[in-house]
Each structure stands twice: as C-alpha cells, then as structure tokens.
C-alpha cells in the first residue's frame, strides 16, 4: 500500500472509531462497557501514535510478501498470548 493510501485509511478508521465511541458513550449511560471502551481507545492510540499493534510495527517491510490471512493469524496468535498473560 502506498503511504498516502495508508494514511488516508488510518484517518478514516480513526474518524469512524471516534464517532462510534461517542455513540456508545451516549447510548450506554450505565457504564456497562467502560473497560471495553478504554481498552479499544488504548489500542487505537497505540496504532495511531506508535504505529504498532501488539508490539508489532505496522510500517516498513514487516508484512512484505505476506498474505492477509498470514497477517491476521499473526495478530490473532499475539492477542491470544497477551490474553493468556493477563
């Protein structure tokens, strides 16, 4: 993906995420899902500001020559390991 396309995608996802977060907050006044919202915000900030997810850099050649399914499996495995360590 070109850098411009990646930046545009990131901005679009961020805008959608912000809108979704505001809707969730206004519709869920009982604070049932506060921990989930906080975790999702934390993850998104990691992606936007540190350009990494689950301690994996998202830029450069990390995913070069890998298929989408391989990338998803990589993150899935890392998430399972992180969850097991909690």
C-alpha positions in Angstrom: 0.0 0.0 0.0 1.2 3.5 -0.8 2.0 5.7 2.2 -0.8 8.2 1.2 -3.3 5.4 1.0 -2.3 4.0 4.3 -2.5 7.5 6.0 -5.9 8.0 4.4 -7.1 4.6 5.6 -5.8 5.3 9.1 -7.5 8.7 9.3 -10.8 7.3 8.1 -10.7 4.4 10.6 -9.9 6.9 13.3 -12.8 9.2 12.4 -15.1 6.2 12.4 -13.8 5.0 15.7 -14.3 8.4 17.3 -17.8 8.6 16.0 -18.6 5.0 17.2 -17.1 5.8 20.6 -19.2 8.9 21.0 -22.4 6.9 20.1 -21.5 4.2 22.6 -21.0 6.7 25.3 -24.3 8.4 24.7 -26.3 5.2 24.4 -24.7 3.4 27.3 -25.0 5.7 30.2 -24.9 2.9 32.7 -21.2 2.4 32.1 -21.5 -1.3 31.4 -18.8 -1.3 28.8 -16.4 1.2 30.2 -13.4 -1.2 30.4 -14.0 -2.3 26.8 -14.2 1.3 25.6 -11.0 2.2 27.5 -9.2 -0.9 26.0 -10.3 -0.1 22.5 -9.1 3.6 22.8 -5.8 2.4 24.2 -5.3 0.0 21.3 -6.3 2.7 18.7 -3.8 5.2 20.3 -1.1 2.5 20.0 -1.9 2.1 16.3 -2.0 5.9 15.6 0.7 7.3 17.7 3.2 4.4 18.0 2.4 2.9 14.6 2.4 -0.6 16.1 -0.1 -3.1 17.4 0.5 -5.8 19.9 4.2 -4.8 19.9 4.4 -5.3 16.1 5.5 -2.4 14.0 2.9 -1.6 11.3 5.3 0.2 8.9 8.2 -0.8 6.9 8.7 -4.2 5.4 7.2 -6.2 8.3 4.4 -7.6 6.2 6.1 -7.6 2.9 5.3 -10.7 0.8 2.8 -12.0 3.4 -0.8 -12.7 2.5 -3.7 -11.1 4.5 -4.5 -14.4 6.2 -1.0 -14.7 7.4 -1.0 -11.2 8.9 -4.4 -11.9 10.6 -3.2 -15.2 12.1 0.0 -13.4 13.4 -2.1 -10.8 15.2 -4.6 -13.5 16.4 -1.8 -15.5 17.9 -0.3 -12.5 19.6 -3.7 -11.5 21.0 -4.2 -15.0 22.5 -0.8 -14.9 24.1 -1.4 -11.4 25.5 -4.8 -12.5 26.9 -3.3 -15.6 28.5 -0.7 -13.4 30.2 -3.3 -11.2 31.8 
